[in-house]
């Protein structure tokens, strides 16, 4: 499976309550609402969006990824109201090894409703069924209890703590590693 095959024309995926689709310029305002929230950006690798321009720069970065058929995120749209509420993607994919890692961010207004688990399960399904992956992993800061619960509810197994495994926002952080194998799906 080649990256260009999937990302040449990012497919629309749907769950009961969510639509996964390309990010567009029309999503900038909704993305800025959660991207500028310090609680939402607390455990992610990117900095809190200070200005609308920060958000626009990120959207343009994503659009460039689409244009160049590179690994890029799906936007998460909440079907009930049509709002753009976050992104999910394979933050990296190694086709030769048939492995990938999921990353996700969802607006705080939609936390605690099972939506992040729902979208994670859909991406795991897509990874195993359409990308021929054998391992999908995800990781989170050891203090990020919500993300750890999402991974567990999505069927992933806790593998351990990677001590000082990432340098984020000026300091080395420990993170939890989770994974699911194709035969466990």
C-alpha positions as CSV (number, residue, x, y, z in Angstrom):
1,X,0.0,0.0,0.0
2,X,1.4,3.4,-1.0
3,X,0.8,6.6,0.8
4,X,-0.3,8.3,-2.4
5,X,-3.1,5.8,-2.9
6,X,-4.8,6.8,0.4
7,X,-3.8,10.4,0.5
8,X,-4.1,11.2,-3.2
9,X,-7.8,11.7,-2.5
10,X,-8.5,11.4,1.2
11,X,-11.7,9.3,1.5
12,X,-14.7,10.4,3.5
13,X,-15.3,8.1,6.5
14,X,-18.5,8.1,8.5
15,X,-19.6,6.9,11.9
16,X,-23.0,7.1,13.5
17,X,-22.4,10.7,14.7
18,X,-19.3,11.9,12.9
19,X,-18.1,12.6,9.4
20,X,-14.3,12.4,8.7
21,X,-13.4,14.6,5.7
22,X,-10.8,16.9,4.4
23,X,-10.0,20.1,6.3
24,X,-11.1,23.2,4.4
25,X,-10.5,26.9,4.7
26,X,-14.1,27.2,6.0
27,X,-13.0,25.3,9.1
28,X,-10.6,27.9,10.3
29,X,-13.0,29.6,12.8
30,X,-14.1,26.3,14.4
31,X,-10.5,25.1,14.5
32,X,-9.4,28.3,16.2
33,X,-12.0,27.9,18.9
34,X,-10.4,24.7,20.1
35,X,-6.9,25.4,18.9
36,X,-6.7,28.5,21.1
37,X,-8.0,26.7,24.2
38,X,-5.1,26.0,26.5
39,X,-6.9,23.1,28.1
40,X,-7.3,21.4,24.6
41,X,-3.7,22.1,23.6
42,X,-2.1,21.2,27.0
43,X,-0.9,17.7,26.0
44,X,-0.4,18.0,22.3
45,X,2.9,18.7,20.5
46,X,1.7,22.0,18.9
47,X,1.5,25.3,20.6
48,X,-1.8,27.0,21.5
49,X,-3.1,29.1,18.6
50,X,-2.6,32.7,19.7
51,X,-4.2,34.3,16.7
52,X,-6.5,33.4,13.8
53,X,-3.5,33.6,11.6
54,X,-1.9,30.7,13.5
55,X,-4.9,28.6,12.7
56,X,-5.0,29.7,9.1
57,X,-1.3,28.8,8.7
58,X,-2.0,25.3,10.0
59,X,-5.0,24.8,7.7
60,X,-2.8,26.0,4.7
61,X,-0.1,23.5,5.9
62,X,-2.8,20.7,5.8
63,X,-4.1,21.8,2.4
64,X,-0.5,21.6,1.1
65,X,-0.2,18.1,2.4
66,X,-3.4,17.1,0.6
67,X,-2.1,18.7,-2.6
68,X,1.2,16.8,-2.4
69,X,-0.5,13.5,-1.5
70,X,1.2,13.3,1.9
71,X,0.0,11.9,5.2
72,X,-2.5,14.4,6.4
73,X,-5.4,14.7,8.9
74,X,-9.1,14.1,8.5
75,X,-11.3,16.9,9.8
76,X,-14.0,15.7,12.3
77,X,-17.5,17.0,11.6
78,X,-20.3,16.5,14.1
79,X,-23.2,15.5,12.0
80,X,-25.9,16.8,14.4
81,X,-24.9,20.4,13.9
82,X,-22.4,20.3,11.1
83,X,-19.6,21.8,13.3
84,X,-15.9,21.1,12.7
85,X,-14.8,19.7,16.1
86,X,-11.3,18.4,15.6
87,X,-8.9,16.3,13.6
88,X,-7.6,12.8,13.6
89,X,-4.9,11.3,11.5
90,X,-2.1,8.8,11.2
91,X,0.6,11.1,12.4
92,X,3.1,8.8,10.8
93,X,2.7,5.7,8.6
94,X,5.4,3.2,7.6
95,X,3.9,1.2,4.7
96,X,6.9,-1.1,4.5
97,X,6.5,-2.1,8.1
98,X,2.7,-1.9,8.0
99,X,2.6,0.2,11.1
100,X,1.1,3.6,11.9
101,X,0.4,5.9,14.8
102,X,-2.9,7.8,15.4
103,X,-3.1,11.3,16.7
104,X,-6.3,13.2,17.5
105,X,-7.6,16.4,19.0
106,X,-11.3,17.2,19.8
107,X,-12.9,20.4,20.9
108,X,-13.5,20.5,24.7
109,X,-17.2,21.2,24.0
110,X,-17.4,17.6,22.7
111,X,-15.4,15.8,25.4
112,X,-17.1,13.1,27.5
113,X,-19.6,12.0,24.8
114,X,-17.7,9.1,23.5
115,X,-17.0,10.9,20.2
116,X,-13.2,10.6,20.3
117,X,-13.5,6.8,21.0
118,X,-15.9,6.6,18.1
119,X,-13.6,8.3,15.7
120,X,-10.5,6.4,16.9
121,X,-12.3,3.1,16.3
122,X,-13.2,4.2,12.8
123,X,-9.6,5.1,12.0
124,X,-8.3,1.8,13.4
125,X,-10.8,-0.1,11.2
126,X,-9.7,1.9,8.2
127,X,-6.1,1.2,9.0
128,X,-6.5,-2.5,9.2
129,X,-9.1,-2.9,6.4
130,X,-7.9,-0.4,3.8
131,X,-4.2,0.3,4.6
132,X,-3.3,-3.3,5.4
133,X,-1.7,-2.3,8.7
134,X,-0.6,-5.0,11.2
135,X,0.0,-2.5,14.1
136,X,-1.6,0.8,15.1
137,X,-0.2,2.6,18.0
138,X,-1.1,5.8,19.9
139,X,0.6,7.6,22.7
140,X,-0.3,10.3,25.2
141,X,1.3,12.2,28.0
142,X,1.3,10.3,31.3
143,X,-0.9,13.0,32.8
144,X,-3.5,12.9,30.0
145,X,-6.0,10.6,31.6
146,X,-8.8,11.3,29.0
147,X,-6.6,10.2,26.0
148,X,-5.5,7.1,27.9
149,X,-9.2,6.1,28.4
150,X,-10.0,6.7,24.8
151,X,-7.2,4.4,23.7
152,X,-8.4,1.7,26.1
153,X,-12.0,2.0,25.0
154,X,-10.9,1.8,21.4
155,X,-9.5,-1.6,22.1
156,X,-5.8,-0.7,22.4
157,X,-3.5,-2.3,25.0
158,X,-1.2,-0.4,27.3
159,X,2.4,-1.3,26.5
160,X,4.3,0.9,28.9
161,X,5.7,4.3,29.7
162,X,8.4,5.8,27.5
163,X,10.4,7.8,29.9
164,X,11.4,11.3,28.7
165,X,10.5,10.1,25.2
166,X,9.5,13.4,23.8
167,X,10.6,17.0,24.1
168,X,7.5,19.2,24.0
169,X,7.0,22.8,25.0
170,X,10.4,23.2,26.5
171,X,10.7,20.0,28.5
172,X,11.1,16.2,28.2
173,X,7.9,14.4,28.9
174,X,7.0,10.8,29.7
175,X,4.3,9.2,27.6
176,X,2.2,6.1,27.6
177,X,2.3,3.8,24.6
178,X,-0.8,1.9,23.5
179,X,-1.3,-0.4,20.5
180,X,-3.6,-2.7,18.8
181,X,-2.6,-5.5,16.4
182,X,-4.6,-6.6,13.4
183,X,-5.3,-10.0,14.9
184,X,-6.8,-8.3,18.0
185,X,-9.1,-6.2,15.9
